Amino acid sequence: MKRNVLEKLRQFKQQNSCGFAVLVDPDSVKPNEMEALARQCNDSKVDFLFLGGSLMLTNHVEICIEIFKKESNISVVLFPGSPEQVTPKADALLYLSLISGRNPEYLIGQHVVSAPKVKASGLEIISTGYMLIDGGKPTTVSYMSHSNPIPANKSDIALCTAWAAEMQGKQAIYLDAGSGARNPVSEEMIEKLNDNLEVPLIVGGGINSPEKVYLNGKAGANLVIVGNAIEKDALLIMEMAQAAKTVQAHFER
């Protein structure tokens, strides 16, 4: 089992570079589509495949991972919305605490329930402070977790929240505007957190163009996650991955 996901995220942080990950919702993909996706990710030099969603209406997560892994050596990272989405077939797991909310179930409750399964999984566990940022429309995560997102223009609140998580030992911070967000996380907020955090910064939600991937990376995102836009147009994978990889060149000028 690979154990290099957190190390790679830390390298992105140290090198002022930006990685790119494709997010797949198991409820939105069929197993027979994973082979072609794996080849696209290989050709585009995608850094990670993230797998997960807020709900679990299907039971083919493990099959999807197995098919993907037959074609690719790219690390598969679970981005689970519930303990049911945990499987040892993947390589790593973002152990998410919803630190932007005040619902104890998503701060620690679900973690207690999932702890035996996670402990026995053999996965690389990455303790992650997960922050919902207002993306201009209600999200499934906000609805399911009964929590309000951080206002998009409140970078100070976002920073203090991230600081608290970092001092509690979180290994990464994830800013998420939500799937299909009208307004992605602002570059101002990304820059403020990146400049003041020592842990890697992951950003996702509403990112629908290679230009936005580049601007997020330039602002300080160490890993950009795209899911919804790629579901609509898989050809964007190549362009977005290339946009992420040009970020380091910007800082080396």
C-alpha positions in Angstrom: 0.0 0.0 0.0 1.3 3.4 -1.0 1.9 6.0 1.8 3.1 9.0 -0.1 0.1 11.2 -0.4 0.8 13.5 2.5 4.5 13.6 1.7 3.6 14.7 -1.9 1.2 17.4 -0.5 4.0 18.7 1.7 6.4 18.8 -1.2 3.9 21.0 -3.2 3.8 23.3 -0.2 7.6 23.5 0.2 8.1 24.0 -3.6 5.4 26.7 -4.1 3.8 24.3 -6.6 0.3 23.0 -7.2 -0.9 19.5 -7.7 -4.1 18.5 -9.5 -6.7 15.9 -8.6 -9.8 14.6 -10.3 -12.7 14.0 -8.0 -15.1 11.2 -8.8 -18.5 10.8 -7.1 -19.3 7.1 -7.1 -22.9 7.9 -7.6 -22.1 9.7 -10.9 -19.8 7.2 -12.5 -20.2 3.6 -13.9 -17.5 1.0 -13.4 -17.1 0.6 -17.1 -16.1 4.3 -17.4 -13.1 4.0 -15.0 -10.7 2.4 -17.5 -11.0 5.3 -19.9 -10.7 7.8 -17.0 -7.6 6.1 -15.7 -5.9 6.4 -19.2 -6.9 10.1 -19.4 -5.4 10.7 -15.9 -2.2 8.9 -16.9 -1.8 10.9 -20.1 -2.5 14.1 -18.2 -0.1 13.3 -15.4 -2.9 13.9 -12.8 -1.5 13.7 -9.2 -4.4 11.9 -7.4 -7.8 10.5 -8.0 -10.2 11.5 -5.2 -13.2 9.3 -4.7 -16.3 10.2 -2.6 -19.6 12.0 -2.3 -22.1 13.2 0.2 -24.5 10.2 -0.4 -24.0 6.6 -1.3 -26.7 5.4 -3.6 -24.5 2.8 -5.3 -22.3 -0.1 -4.1 -19.6 -0.2 -6.7 -16.9 2.0 -5.1 -14.5 -1.0 -4.7 -15.1 -2.2 -8.3 -14.4 1.3 -9.6 -11.1 1.5 -7.6 -10.0 -2.0 -8.8 -10.6 -1.1 -12.5 -8.8 2.2 -12.1 -5.8 0.6 -10.5 -5.5 -2.0 -13.2 -4.7 0.9 -15.6 -3.0 3.4 -13.4 -0.4 3.8 -10.6 -2.0 7.2 -9.5 -2.9 7.2 -5.8 -6.6 6.8 -5.0 -7.6 9.0 -2.1 -11.0 8.6 -0.4 -12.9 11.8 0.3 -15.7 10.2 2.2 -19.1 11.6 3.1 -19.8 8.7 5.5 -18.1 5.7 7.1 -19.7 3.5 4.5 -17.4 4.9 1.9 -14.2 3.6 3.6 -12.5 0.8 1.8 -9.0 -0.7 2.0 -8.9 -0.8 -1.8 -7.8 2.8 -1.9 -4.4 4.2 -0.9 -5.2 7.0 1.4 -8.1 8.6 3.3 -8.8 12.3 4.1 -10.1 11.9 7.7 -12.3 15.0 7.6 -13.4 17.1 10.5 -16.0 19.8 9.4 -14.3 22.6 11.4 -16.3 25.4 9.7 -19.5 24.0 11.4 -20.5 23.4 14.9 -22.3 20.0 14.5 -20.4 17.6 16.8 -21.4 14.6 14.6 -19.0 15.9 11.9 -16.4 17.2 14.2 -15.9 13.9 16.1 -19.1 11.8 16.2 -18.8 10.1 12.8 -15.1 9.6 13.5 -15.8 7.6 16.6 -18.2 5.4 14.6 -15.8 4.9 11.8 -12.6 4.5 13.9 -12.5 0.7 14.0 -13.0 0.4 10.3 -10.5 3.2 9.5 -7.9 1.8 11.9 -8.1 -1.7 10.3 -8.1 -0.4 6.7 -4.4 0.0 6.4 -4.9 3.2 4.5 -2.7 6.3 4.8 -4.8 8.5 7.1 -4.5 12.2 6.6 -6.2 14.3 9.4 -7.8 17.1 7.5 -9.6 20.3 8.6 -12.6 20.6 6.2 -14.0 24.1 5.7 -17.1 24.9 3.8 -17.0 28.3 2.1 -20.1 30.0 0.8 -20.2 29.4 -3.0 -23.4 31.3 -3.7 -25.8 28.4 -3.5 -26.9 25.7 -0.9 -24.7 22.6 -1.0 -25.5 18.9 -0.2 -22.8 18.9 2.4 -24.2 22.0 4.2 -27.7 20.4 4.1 -26.6 17.0 5.3 -24.4 18.4 8.1 -26.8 21.1 9.3 -23.9 23.6 9.2 -23.5 27.0 7.7 -20.6 27.8 5.4 -18.0 30.5 6.2 -19.0 33.7 4.3 -16.9 34.1 1.2 -15.7 37.6 2.2 -14.6 36.6 5.7 -11.0 35.6 5.1 -10.1 36.4 8.7 -12.7 33.9 10.1 -11.3 31.3 7.6 -7.8 31.9 8.7 -8.6 31.7 12.5 -10.5 28.5 11.8 -7.6 27.0 9.9 -5.1 28.2 12.6 -7.1 26.4 15.2 -7.2 23.2 13.2 -3.4 23.4 12.5 -2.6 24.0 16.2 -4.8 20.9 17.0 -2.6 18.8 14.8 -4.5 18.7 11.5 -2.2 17.7 8.7 -4.0 19.6 5.9 -6.7 22.2 5.3 -9.4 21.7 2.7 -11.4 24.8 1.5 -14.5 23.7 -0.4 -17.1 26.0 -2.0 -19.2 22.9 -2.8 -19.9 20.9 -6.0 -21.0 23.2 -8.8 -20.6 26.4 -6.7 -21.5 29.6 -8.5 -18.5 31.3 -6.8 -15.3 29.3 -6.1 -13.2 30.1 -3.1 -11.6 33.5 -3.7 -8.0 33.9 -4.5 -7.8 36.5 -1.7 -8.8 33.8 0.9 -6.5 31.2 -0.6 -3.6 33.6 -0.5 -4.3 34.7 3.1 -4.4 31.1 4.4 -1.4 29.9 2.3 0.7 32.8 3.6 -0.1 32.0 7.2 -0.3 28.2 7.4 2.5 25.6 7.6 0.3 22.7 6.4 -0.8 22.0 2.8 -3.9 23.8 1.5 -6.4 21.9 -0.7 -9.0 23.9 -2.7 -12.1 22.7 -4.5 -15.7 23.6 -5.6 -16.9 25.5 -8.6 -13.5 25.4 -10.5 -14.5 25.0 -14.1 -11.6 26.3 -16.3 -7.8 25.8 -16.6 -7.4 29.5 -15.9 -9.1 29.1 -12.5 -6.9 26.2 -11.7 -3.8 28.3 -12.5 -5.1 31.3 -10.5 -5.9 29.2 -7.5 -2.4 27.6 -7.6 -0.8 31.0 -8.1 -2.7 32.3 -5.0 -1.3 29.4 -2.9 -3.5 26.3 -3.4 -1.2 23.3 -3.0 -3.7 20.9 -4.5 -6.7 21.9 -6.7 -9.6 19.4 -6.9 -12.1 19.4 -9.8 -15.1 17.1 -10.2 -18.3 18.6 -11.5 -16.7 20.4 -14.5 -14.9 17.2 -15.6 -18.1 15.2 -15.3 -19.5 17.5 -18.0 -16.3 17.6 -20.1 -13.6 15.0 -19.5 -11.3 16.6 -22.0 -10.7 19.4 -19.5 -8.5 17.0 -17.4 -5.5 17.5 -19.7 -5.8 21.3 -19.8 -6.4 21.7 -16.1 -3.5 19.4 -15.1 -1.2 21.4 -17.3 -2.4 24.6 -15.8 -1.6 23.4 -12.3 1.9 22.4 -13.4 2.7 25.9 -14.7 2.3 27.4 -11.2 5.8 26.5 -10.1 7.2 28.2 -13.2 5.5 31.4 -12.1 7.3 31.4 -8.8 10.6 30.6 -10.4 10.7 33.6 -12.6 
